[in-house]
Amino acid sequence: MDINQLKSAIMLNGYSNDELNELGEAIKYARAQLGKEVKRSIRVGDRVQFTDARIGYIYQGSVVKINVKYVHVNTNKGTFRVPANMLSVV
C-alpha cells in the first residue's frame, strides 16, 4: 500500500475516534523511533540538513550538540534547535 492509498483509506473509511487515536499513536511511535535512529547515527561535527517547514528552505550545517529531543545545528544563518527526525546526514 502506497502513501496515497493509505491517506484515502484513512479519510474515506469512516474510522471511529478510538481507531484514529490508535493510528495517531502509531505515527508518534514511528517518528520517535526515526529520531532515535538518527541520533544514534550522528556525532558532534557531522554535516546535516533539514527543511524549514514554514518556508521550505533547506538548511545545511554541522551538529553542535545532541540533546534528548533536539539537536543543535550551526548553519550560516545561526544555530537552530531541530528535532532529530527532521535531520538527514549530508
C-alpha positions as CSV (number, residue, x, y, z in Angstrom):
1,M,0.0,0.0,0.0
2,D,1.5,3.3,-1.0
3,I,1.0,6.6,0.9
4,N,-1.9,7.9,-1.3
5,Q,-3.8,4.7,-0.8
6,L,-3.2,4.9,2.9
7,K,-4.4,8.5,3.1
8,S,-7.5,7.6,1.1
9,A,-8.3,4.7,3.3
10,I,-8.0,6.9,6.4
11,M,-10.1,9.7,5.0
12,L,-12.9,7.7,3.4
13,N,-13.4,4.6,5.5
14,G,-15.2,6.3,8.5
15,Y,-12.9,5.1,11.3
16,S,-14.0,5.6,14.8
17,N,-12.3,8.1,17.1
18,D,-10.6,5.3,19.0
19,E,-9.2,3.8,15.8
20,L,-7.9,7.2,14.7
21,N,-6.3,7.7,18.1
22,E,-4.6,4.4,17.7
23,L,-3.3,5.4,14.2
24,G,-2.0,8.7,15.7
25,E,-0.2,6.8,18.5
26,A,1.4,4.5,15.9
27,I,2.6,7.6,13.9
28,K,4.0,9.2,17.1
29,Y,5.9,6.0,17.9
30,A,7.3,5.7,14.3
31,R,8.5,9.3,14.5
32,A,10.2,8.7,17.9
33,Q,12.0,5.6,16.5
34,L,13.2,7.6,13.5
35,G,14.5,10.3,15.8
36,K,16.4,7.8,17.9
37,E,17.8,6.1,14.8
38,V,19.1,9.5,13.5
39,K,20.6,10.4,16.9
40,R,22.5,7.1,17.0
41,S,23.9,7.7,13.6
42,I,25.2,11.3,14.0
43,R,28.0,12.8,16.1
44,V,29.0,16.3,17.0
45,G,30.7,17.9,14.0
46,D,28.7,15.8,11.4
47,R,27.2,17.7,8.4
48,V,23.4,17.5,8.3
49,Q,20.5,19.2,6.6
50,F,16.9,20.0,7.4
51,T,14.0,21.8,5.8
52,D,12.2,24.7,7.4
53,A,8.6,23.6,7.3
54,R,7.2,27.2,7.3
55,I,9.1,28.5,4.2
56,G,10.5,25.3,2.6
57,Y,14.1,26.5,2.8
58,I,16.8,23.7,3.1
59,Y,19.4,24.5,5.8
60,Q,22.8,22.7,5.9
61,G,25.1,22.9,8.9
62,S,27.1,21.0,11.4
63,V,25.9,19.3,14.6
64,V,26.9,21.3,17.7
65,K,25.1,19.4,20.5
66,I,22.8,16.4,20.7
67,N,20.1,16.6,23.4
68,V,17.3,14.1,24.3
69,K,14.7,15.6,22.0
70,Y,16.6,18.2,19.9
71,V,19.8,18.5,18.0
72,H,21.6,21.9,17.9
73,V,22.7,22.6,14.3
74,N,25.0,25.5,13.4
75,T,24.3,26.9,9.9
76,N,25.3,30.1,8.1
77,K,22.0,31.6,9.3
78,G,22.6,30.9,13.0
79,T,22.1,27.9,15.4
80,F,18.9,26.0,15.2
81,R,17.3,23.5,17.7
82,V,15.9,20.8,15.4
83,P,14.0,17.6,16.2
84,A,16.2,14.7,15.3
85,N,13.6,13.1,13.0
86,M,13.8,16.2,10.7
87,L,17.6,15.8,10.1
88,S,19.4,13.9,7.3
89,V,23.1,13.4,7.0
90,V,24.8,15.1,4.1
